[in-house]
């Protein structure tokens, strides 16, 4: 079931996001549990429009493009003091799916989407939804990471690595052991007075909002035996930061991410972890959380 309205509020990672439109708004299933009735001042306002303007940004500077050999995902333009986004159809690299404009305060979006066959608009369609959440983290002490996180009732541990490193496998192992999986793909980490909180974000499936106080970060890879090494200094910072979702086209963005991870790695232990994909890794991690290297 999809949620629809002309005005909706979402609460994601403690941020309040307000969407409004003259046309009915439809949200994908994963956003539904994050809908809130709170009416406080929003951290970000998203004005949604039906129809995509032609030739928007044609005279503006292209500053970043997310693509691979087969697909263009999105392009970012500098348009005055604002940022302009062209989002491409994920099944057709030459078809524009949406166009968006973000103001210089990162507080106001204008999102243009074609109406669907039911005359509704889908403003947070992937990948624009995660892009909006990424720029929301730039407003404060927060980052978004490709990672999984398991909370065993006492400690919340992040597991991150390159594609195929075992993030989903690690989530299954901890889930089978009774731990709460905060998320197994895309997390937001926020600096709070009590420490660093880790939150889930909306996915393609419905999942209730979750959060936990972060205890450690593990940079994982498959290994014939369980082994770990505590990292520190620039090594911990740069290797953790490698899995942060970011657009490196402005020095201020790079500096804010670097500052965040520099402070994070002073307070949260970071480990290089090679693991065997079975429950033995849980006992191994717990036994080695004193900071000793093996």
N, C-alpha and C positions, 0 to 999 in steps of 0.2 A: 504493500500500500504506500502511496506517495502523499505527502502533505501539501496542501495548496491553500493560498490566501493572497490578498493584495498587500499584506503587511505581516512580517514574521520577525521574531527575535530568536536568535540562537545564542547559547552560551557554550563556548568551546575554550578549554584550558583557562577558565575563569574570565575570559574576555566576552563582552556583550557585543553581538553583531546584529545590526538592524537592517532588514531588507524592506524596501517599499517600491510599489509600482502601480501604474494605472491599469495594468493588465494582471490577470491572475498569475501568481507565482506558484510554480511546482518545484518541490525539492525531491531529490533522489532519496531512496529508502534509508541510507546511512545517516542522513542528517536529522531524521525524525526524532530520535531520542534526545537530541541536543536542543530542541525547541523549548523555549522558556516563556513564562508569562511575566518575567521581570520587565519593568519599565524605567529602569535607571538610565542615566546618560550613557549612550552607546560608545564603545571604544572605536567602532568603525560603522559608518553608515553607507549602505549600498543602494543606490537608486537604479532601478532596473527598467529597461526600455525594450519595447517590441520593435524589431527591425534593426538591420545593421546599416549604418551610414556608408555611402560609397566613398572611396578614395580618401578615407581618414588616414592621417599621418604620411601621406605621399610626399610631402615636402619636409618631413621631420627626419632627425638623425636616428638611424638604427644603432642601438647601443649593445644589444644582446640578442642572440638567437639560440634557442634550445632545439637541437635537431641531431639526427644521426644519418647514416647513409640511406635509410629507407623512409624516414619520417621527419617532417617539421612539426614540432610540438607547439611552440609559440615564439613570437618576436616581440621585443620591447623597444620602444622609440622614446626619444626625448622630445617632448612637445611643449615648448616654453619651460615653465617650472614644473610641469606635470610629467607623468610617465604614461605612455600609451601602449596597449597590449593588443596584439592580434593573435587569437587562439585558433589553431587549425583543427579541422576534423581529424580525429585519431585514426580513421579508416581511409581518409583521402587527404593527402598532404597538401593538395592545391585548393581545397575548399575551406573557406573561412567559417569557423563555427561561431565565434563571438568576437566582439571588440570591446575593450574596456579602457577607462581612463582613471588614473589614481592621482590625487592631488599631492602637493609637496609635503603635506603634514602626515601622509599615509592614513588619513582619517575618513576620507570620502572617495567612494568609487562611483563611477557611472558605468553600467554594464549593459551592452546592447546584444540582444539575442533574437534570432528568428523565432517566430511563433511556431509551435508544434501543431500537429493535425487537430488537437483538441483546443486550439486557440489559447493555450497557456504558454508561458516562457519558463525555461529551465536555466536560471542565471548562474548556478554553481556547478554546472556540468563539468566533469573532469576534462582538462586539468586546471580550470580556472579556480575552483574551490580551494585546492591546496595552495595555489599561488597567492590567493587572498590571505590565507592563514599565514603564509611565510612573511608577507609584508606586514602583517599584524604583529609578528614577533619583533620586527625591527623598531617598533614603537617603544619597546621596553626591554628589560633584562630577560630575554627569552630567545630560544633557538628552536628550529624544527630539525629533527634527525630521522634518517632512515635507520630504524632500529626496532628491536623487540624489547619488551620489559616484563619481567615476572616479579610478582610480589608474593612472598611466602607467608605473609602475616606479620613479619618482623622487618624484613629488608626488601627493598626494591632494587633489582639489578638490571641494568641495560646490557643488551648483547647486540653488537653491531659489527659489520664487516661488508666486504664486497658481495655482489650478487653470487649466490651459491655457497656462501661461507657457512650457512647453517642457522640463520635467524629464526626461520619457521620451525626447523628441527628442534632448536633449543626451547622454543615456546611449547612445543608438544611435550617435550620431556618434563618441563616444570609443571605444565598443566596436568599431566598424568600423575604427578606427585602431589597434586592438590593445591598448587599455587594459583593465584589470580593473574591472568595475563592482561596487562594494561593495554597492550596492542602489540602486533607482531610485524608492523611495517613502518608506520609513520607516527612519531611522537613529538610532543612539544615539551621542552624543559624550561621552567620559569624560576628565576631567582626570587625567593621569598624570605621573609624575616627568619623563618624557622629552618631554612636551608634551600635545597633545590627540589622543586616538585616536578614530577613527570606526569603528563596527561596523555590520554588517547585523543585521536582526532577522527572525524567521520570517515568511514570507509564505504565500500560498495554494498556492504551488508549492515544490518542494524545491530548496534552494540551500545550499551548504556555508557554514559560518561564515567570515566574512572580516573583516579589519581593516586599517587603514593609519594612518600618522601624518598628521594633517590639516595641509595647507599653506595653503589659502585658501578663502574663501566667496564665492560669486558669486550676487547677487540678479538673476535673469534675467527677460527679456521679449523677445518677438519684435521685430525691427527691420529696416528695409530695408538697414541697413548695420551692421557690427560697430562697437560703440563701448563704452567703459568709463570709469568714474570711481571712483576710490578714495574710500571713505567713512571717516569717523572720528568719534570722540566719541559723543554721544548718538544721532546719526543712524545710525551703524553698529549700535549696541546695539539700539535700538528696532526698526529694520527687520529685523535678523536674528532678534530675539526673536519677531517676528510669526509666524514659521513654526515656533516651538517648540510642541509638544503640551503643553497645560497646562489645569488647571481653576482659574480665578481666583476662588475663593470664600473663600480665607483669605490674610491679609496675608503670613504666613510663606512660603507657596508663591510668591507674586508676588516677594517679596524675594529668595528663594533663586535664582529664575530670573534676576532682574535682576543679582544679584551674579555669577552664573555668566557671563552674556553680557558684563558689564562687563569681567571679567578676560579672557575669551576674545578680545574685540575689541581688547584692548591687545597681544595676542601674535600673533593671526592676522589677516592683512589681509582686509578686506571690500570687495567691489567691486559697483557697480551695472553690470550688463552687458546691453546690447541686442545681440542676435546674429542673424546670418543662419543658417538651419538647414542648413549644409553644413560640410565639413571646414575651410573657411577660418577658422572661429571658433577652432579649435585653435591654428593658427599665430598668430592675433591675440592670444589669451590669453597664450601663451608669450612673445610679443614685448613684451607690456605688463606683465609681472609685476615690473617694477622699482618699481612704485608711481606711475609717471608717469600723469597723466590725459590722455585724448585726446578 
